[in-house]
Amino acid sequence: MNGDSTRETGAAALVPAPRRLSEAALQRIERETKKFPPEQRQSAVIPALAIAQDEFGWLSTETIEEVANLLGMPPVAAYEVATFYHMFHRAPVGRHKLTLCTNLPCMLSGAGRAAARLKERLGIDFGETTADGSFTLVEGECLGACGDAPVLLHNNKRMCSFLDDDGKIDALIESLRVEGAASDGEGGV
């Protein structure tokens, strides 16, 4: 095993070394556990996994185990939560995960056209990530904003509404590219 950010396994394959949660993430998780009785720390598993995913972009088995240990629960129980909910990623995704609702109200309001434009502009299909790792496109279930259809969720955090024309979609993609370039220039992710 070498001392940098990779480790050798099996046939000398290099895989990322497990990372530990930062002190800031640990403090945020501890704050979440205070919302529950002390004997029910495991009730904070969803926000704790979300905090861990915010830090790393996805949840490795080691990260899930670290969260489980912090909450005093069996790792398999935390793994069950992480694999049940679609908001958690078990593999790396792009810096910008775009989840487009394709349920009936959104489809009737132009989600099909929005999907075609996103695929064309990004050069990927649903479930794929751009070669530069900037974007992942996901087909999503109802996002609960049918009145704003069609809608897209950016990184499980920001709702983008009324994406019914190419100009709005193009502007969104360009703003995310500029945001990503600015982050890269500042030593971001």
N, C-alpha and C positions, 0 to 999 in steps of 0.2 A: 504494500500500500504506500502510495506516495503522499507527500505532505501538502499538496495543493488541493484544488477543488474537485479532483477526480479520484476515483479509486479503481484498482484493478479487480476484476472478478472473472472466474472461469477461464476462458480462453483469451485472457489478456484484454478483454473488452473494457473500454473505459465508460463509466457511467458517473453521473454527478454524485458527489459525496452528499450525504444527508446534511441539511442545514438545520440549525436550531433557531427557534423563535427568538426574536429580539426582545430586549428588556421591555420596550414600549408595548409590543404585542402581548407579552406576559402580563403586564399591568392592565391592559385593556381586558384581557380574559378574566383576570382576577376581579375587575370591576363588574363584569357580567355575572360572575358567580355570586356576588353580593345581593343580587336580585332574588335569590332563592334561599330557602333555609339551608344551614350549613350541611345537613345530612343529604341534601339534594343538589349538590354541586353539579352532578351530571346533567341536570336540567339545562345547563348553559351550553350544551354540546353544539347546538346549531350556531349560536353567535360565536362560539370559540372556533369552530371550523371556518366560519366566514372570515374571522380575523386572520387566521392562519393562511387562508387562501389569498386574502388581500396582500399579505406579506410576500408570498412566493408565486402567486399567479395560478397555482394548482395545488392539489393535496397529494403528496407522496405517502406511501405506507408509513414511512418513518414519522412524517409530520402528524398523521392521524394518530399514531401511537403516542407521540408526545402530548397531543391534546388529551387523549384518553388518560394518560398518566397524571396530567395536571388536574383532571376532574375526578380522579379516583374511580374510574370505570374500566371494565375490560376493553382492551383495544378492539375486539370484534364488535362490540356494541357501537363504538364510534365509527368503525368502518361501515357498519350497516346503515347508519345515518348518512355518511358521506356518499354511499353508492345509491341510496334511495332517492335523494333530491337532485334534480337536474341542474341546480345552481352550483353544485360542487363539481370540480373537474379533477379527474384521476390521472390526467395526462396534461402536459403543457398546452396552452392555447395562446393565441395571438394577444398582443398588448391590448387590442381593441376587440372584444368579443361582441359581435352584433347579433342579437337574437330577434328575428323578425316573426311576429305573430302571423300564423297562416290559418287560424281558425276562421269559421264562416263569416262573421261580421267584418273582419279585416280583409278577407279575400273578396267579399262583395264591394269593399271600398278601395280596392286597388293593390292589395298585398301581392298579388300575382305579378303585376307590373313592377312593383317595388323590388320583388325578389329577382326578377329578370335583370333590372338595372344594377342592383348590387352585385349579382354574379358577373355581369358584363364588366363593370368598373373594376372589380377586385380580381377578376380572372379565376375565381374559385366557385365551387358549388357548396351547398349546405354540408356542414360537417367537415369542411376543409379549412386550412390555414394558408395564407399567402406565403410565398417562398421566403420573404424577408421577415416573417413572424409578426407582422404588424396587425393583421386582421384574421379573425376566425368568424365564419358565418354559420349561424345556427338557426334551424327551423324551430320555432317555439310554439308552445301551447298558449292559450288565452292569457293575456297579460292584464286583464281586468280593466281595460281602458277602451272599450268598444266605441264609445262616443267620440274618441279621438282617432279612429281607425283611418288608415293602417298605422300600426305602432311598432316601434323597434325599441329594444332595451339594450343600452350600452353598458357592458361590464356589470350587469346585475344591479346597476345603481341609478342610471339616468334614462328616463323615458323620452323618446323622440316621437312626437305625434304628427299626424296628418302628412305622412310621407307619400303623398299621392301624385307627386310629379318629379320628373328627373332632376330638376333644378335643386330641389330640397335635398335629394339624395346625394347629388354631386357636391353640394355645399357641405353636407355632413361629413362625407369622406375626406374632403380637402381640409376641413377644420381639424379632424382627427389626425390627419397626416402632419399638419403644422404643429399640433399639440405634441405629437410624438417626437417630431424633430426638435422642438424646443426642450423637451425632457431629456433627449439624448445629449443635447448640447450642454445641459446643466448637470450631467452625471447621473441622469435618471436611470430607470430600469432598462 
